[in-house]
């Protein structure tokens, strides 16, 4: 018989608070109008910038949030205890086994592509769970 208890052990983030989650800032970013400088003023420096051969440029903003949980499995195990002159007694003994932490998280990615004049051409949002 196994009973599993799950407790919250901790949380972690990637250290940078992603301003691209702020709806007020996002509403100010407009395709075919916003420039690279305007986006940088609103969201700050991107985590990565990619230059493409067609003279366009992609910026990526990313945030990751991770939660760790500890799982423990309590097991009932048979215990054999020798008793002198009476033989062997069989009983149940409890033991707790640590089966290790679980890692639950998500990464949010906001990508922007600018044309060769530095004007926003398109945006893309992704959320990856792990």
C-alpha positions as CSV (number, residue, x, y, z in Angstrom):
1,X,0.0,0.0,0.0
2,X,1.5,3.3,-1.0
3,X,0.4,6.8,0.0
4,X,2.0,9.8,-1.7
5,X,2.1,13.2,-0.2
6,X,3.1,16.2,-2.3
7,X,4.4,19.5,-0.7
8,X,5.6,22.7,-2.2
9,X,9.3,23.0,-1.8
10,X,10.1,26.2,-3.7
11,X,9.8,28.4,-6.8
12,X,12.4,30.0,-9.1
13,X,12.3,32.6,-11.9
14,X,14.9,33.7,-14.4
15,X,15.7,36.9,-12.5
16,X,14.5,39.3,-15.1
17,X,11.0,40.6,-14.6
18,X,9.6,40.4,-18.1
19,X,7.9,43.7,-18.9
20,X,6.4,42.1,-22.0
21,X,3.6,40.8,-19.6
22,X,2.4,44.3,-18.9
23,X,-0.8,44.8,-21.0
24,X,-0.5,48.6,-20.9
25,X,3.0,48.4,-22.5
26,X,1.9,45.8,-25.0
27,X,-1.0,47.9,-26.2
28,X,1.4,50.7,-27.2
29,X,3.3,48.3,-29.5
30,X,1.8,48.4,-33.0
31,X,2.7,46.4,-36.1
32,X,3.6,48.7,-39.1
33,X,4.0,51.7,-36.7
34,X,6.3,51.0,-33.7
35,X,10.1,51.4,-34.2
36,X,12.9,49.4,-32.6
37,X,13.7,52.4,-30.3
38,X,10.1,52.7,-29.2
39,X,9.9,49.0,-28.3
40,X,13.2,49.2,-26.5
41,X,12.0,52.1,-24.5
42,X,8.8,50.1,-23.5
43,X,10.3,46.7,-22.9
44,X,14.0,47.2,-22.4
45,X,16.8,45.3,-24.0
46,X,15.8,41.9,-25.6
47,X,17.4,38.7,-24.5
48,X,18.5,38.0,-28.1
49,X,18.7,39.8,-31.4
50,X,18.9,37.9,-34.7
51,X,20.0,39.6,-38.0
52,X,18.4,37.9,-41.1
53,X,19.9,37.8,-44.6
54,X,16.9,39.8,-46.0
55,X,17.9,42.7,-43.7
56,X,15.2,42.1,-41.2
57,X,15.9,41.7,-37.5
58,X,14.2,39.6,-34.8
59,X,14.1,40.4,-31.1
60,X,13.2,37.9,-28.4
61,X,12.0,38.5,-24.9
62,X,11.7,35.5,-22.6
63,X,10.7,34.7,-19.1
64,X,10.8,31.4,-17.3
65,X,9.0,30.4,-14.1
66,X,9.8,27.1,-12.4
67,X,8.2,25.4,-9.4
68,X,9.8,22.5,-7.5
69,X,7.8,20.0,-5.4
70,X,9.0,17.3,-3.2
71,X,7.3,13.9,-3.4
72,X,7.5,11.3,-0.6
73,X,6.1,7.8,-0.8
74,X,5.2,6.1,2.5
75,X,5.4,2.3,2.1
76,X,4.3,-0.6,4.3
77,X,7.0,-3.3,4.3
78,X,7.0,-6.7,5.8
79,X,9.4,-7.1,8.7
80,X,10.7,-10.5,9.7
81,X,11.8,-10.6,13.3
82,X,13.3,-13.8,14.7
83,X,12.1,-14.6,18.2
84,X,14.1,-17.2,20.2
85,X,12.3,-20.5,20.9
86,X,9.1,-19.3,19.1
87,X,10.2,-19.0,15.5
88,X,9.8,-15.9,13.4
89,X,7.2,-13.1,13.8
90,X,5.9,-11.3,10.8
91,X,4.8,-7.7,11.1
92,X,4.5,-4.5,9.2
93,X,7.1,-1.7,9.4
94,X,6.7,1.8,7.9
95,X,9.4,3.3,5.8
96,X,9.5,6.6,4.0
97,X,11.2,6.8,0.6
98,X,12.1,10.2,-1.0
99,X,11.4,9.8,-4.7
100,X,13.0,13.3,-5.5
101,X,11.7,16.7,-6.6
102,X,9.3,17.3,-9.4
103,X,10.1,20.3,-11.7
104,X,7.1,22.1,-13.2
105,X,7.5,25.2,-15.2
106,X,6.7,27.4,-18.2
107,X,8.7,29.7,-20.5
108,X,6.9,32.6,-22.2
109,X,8.5,34.0,-25.4
110,X,7.6,37.2,-27.1
111,X,9.2,37.6,-30.6
112,X,9.2,40.7,-32.7
113,X,10.4,41.1,-36.3
114,X,11.4,44.5,-37.7
115,X,11.8,45.3,-41.4
116,X,15.0,46.8,-42.8
117,X,13.8,50.3,-41.9
118,X,13.5,49.3,-38.3
119,X,9.6,49.3,-38.2
120,X,7.8,46.4,-36.5
121,X,6.6,43.9,-39.1
122,X,5.1,41.1,-36.9
123,X,4.9,39.8,-33.4
124,X,4.6,36.2,-32.0
125,X,3.8,34.8,-28.5
126,X,4.6,31.3,-27.3
127,X,4.3,29.5,-24.0
128,X,6.2,26.2,-23.5
129,X,5.5,24.0,-20.5
130,X,8.0,21.6,-19.1
